[in-house]
Amino acid sequence: MKITWRRVVEDDFPLLREWLQQPHVARWWNHETSPEAVARDFGASARGEEPSEDFLALLDERPIGLMQRCKMADYPEYQDELGPVAEVPAGAVSIDYLIGDPGLTGRGVGPEMIRSILDRTWTDFPDATCVIVPVSAHNRASWRALEKAGFKRIAVGEMEPDNPIDDRLHYVYRIDRP
């Protein structure tokens, strides 16, 4: 399985909206899915006005998922929330991800997407020291994908959940530059 990547563009917003409405995604992303909300939440990155990056994961040229990537230093409020739970070293990067097609979940696609973006991250960001990902402790599929991709759990603590139905318990995963 070979995952390739391309930046999200505004023409992708209807696809992102469709994915965000899928029950397996909506449970953990808890996003508004109106066309206006998707444009609001993904537009600045698509236009290059924000330092975070949104990528479509492609399998045989077909979009299958979304990967968000950012340098932690570009988002001090994120670092401030994570800091009491786990050390955030200089050069840390974070990712977030989803598989849009429910038929591709539970088939090893998630860990492959994560491994692929890691390879690209080490190349794209020569100063990146590690990738750190906080995950709701209840999102087993997500944290298991991180483990299968080589991440280690480094901390357990309370953070604001993406979905208000969840409690604050999060696992924090990290992988260092090889």
N, C-alpha and C positions, 0 to 999 in steps of 0.2 A: 504494500500500500504506500503510494507516494503522494504526500500532501504538498500542494503548492499554494502560494499566497498572492493576493492582490489587494491593494487598498480599497476600502469601501468608497463608493461614489454615490452621488444623490440618486442615480438610477437604481441603486440597490435597495433603497428605502422600502419599497413595497415588499420585497423578499424579507428584509429584516422584520418588518411588521408582521408578516405571516409567521415567521419563526417565533417571535415574541408572544404570539397568541397560542402557540402549541402548549398544551397543559404541562408537558415535561419541562418546558423552558419557563413558562409563566410562574410556575411554583417557586423558582429560585431567583428569577430576574425581577419579577414584580414591577414591570414597566408599563407605563401608559402606552397604548398601542394605536391611538388615533394617528392619522398621517401627520398632523401638526406636531404631535409629541415625538414621533420618530424623527422628524426633521429637526426638531429642537435638540434632541438628545444626541444625534449622530452628525448633524450638519457641520458644526464647527470643526470636528475632526476631519470630515470628508473634504472640507474646503482648506484644510491646513492651517486653520486659525487657532488650534489648540495643540499643545504638545503631545497629547496622547495619540495613539494610532489605532485605527480599526481596520482589521483585515478580514477578507472572506477566505475561508479555507476551501480549497478546491481539490476534489478527487476526480481524476480524469477530466479536468476542465469544468466539472460541475460543482457549483457552490453547495457545500454541505454544512458549514458552520461559520461562526464568528469568533475572532480572537481580538481582544483589546489588550494593548500593551502600553505601559508608561514607565518613565523614569520616576522613581519615588520622589526625588528631589524637586520635580516639577509640580508636585502636589503636597505642600507642607501640611495641609490639614489631614491628609491621609496618613502621612508619616506620624503626625501628632497622635492620631487615634491608635495606630499600630504600636507606637513606641513603648507604651506601658506594658504591652503584652509580649513583644519580642524586639530584640535589637534590630535596628535598620541601619546597616552600614552604608557608608558613602558608596555610590555606584549601584545601589540596589534598583532592580526593575521589578514591576509586578505585571501579572497577566490576569485576564478573566476570559471566559470562553463559554461557548455553547455549541451543541450539535443541533442544527435546525430540524433535520429529518428524523422523526421518532423511530423510523425503521433502521437507522444506523446506530442507535444507542445500544450499549451492552455488547458491542462487537469489536472492541479494541480501537475504535476510531479516536476516542478522546485522548488516550495516552499517546497515540501516534501524532495527533495534532499538537499536543504539548511538546513532545520530543522535537518535532519539526520546528516549532517557533523558538525553542531553546537554541537549536543550531543557528537559526537566523539571528537571534538576539546576540549571541556571542560574536557573530560577524558584524552585525549592524552597529553594535555598541561596544567597541573595544575596551571602554572604561567600565563596563558592567561587571560588578564583582559577584553578583548573585541574583537569583530571582526568588522573590518572596510572595506567597499567595495565602491570604487568610480565607478560610472557607467555613461556612456554617457547619458546626459539628454534626448537624442532622442531614447534611447533603453528602451521604456516603458515596454515591456514584462519583461526585466531583473529587473528593479527597482520595478515593481509591485510584482514580485516573492519575492524580499527581504522584501517588506512591509508585504506580506501575511505570511512570515516566522517570523515576529516579529521585523524586523529592523525598525529603525526610521531614517528619513532624518535629518542629523545634519548640513549639509552645502551645499552650491551651489558655484561653482567656476570654474576657468579655469584650465584645465590640458591637456596634450598631448593626442589626441584621438588615439585609436588603429587603426582606419581606417582614412586615410587622407581626405576622402570625408566629414567627420564630422567636425563641429566646435569644439572649446575647452570646451564648457559648459558641466560640469559634476555635478551630484548629488552625495553626499557622505552619505552613510548609515552606521549605527553603531548599534550593539547590545552588551550589557554588559553581563558579566558572571552572571548567575542567582544566 
